[in-house]
Amino acid sequence: MKEAVIVAGARTAVGRAPNGSLRGSRPDDMAAAVIREAIRRADGLDDSEIEDVIIGCAVPEGTRPRFTKGSTNWPSGAA
């Protein structure tokens, strides 16, 4: 087993459901944006080094992020 490290963190904006400003935003699109931002913040990290990403959801309602690999432009070997 390889060593696990946390290289960066990010979060989405918060809106008020069901009529808030984020009501039209898809959770998988928001998750992809957060992942891209965390990668951007991780100075010196090569995208090919990413093996796994752990993401949490404080209010898991509606559509769940399926995983947003395609939206983040990860290399094909990343989870």
Secondary structure, DSSP 4 states (H G I P E B T S, - for coil): -PPP------------TTTSTTTT--HHHHHHHHHHHHHHHSTT--GGG--------SS--SSPP---HHHHT--TT--
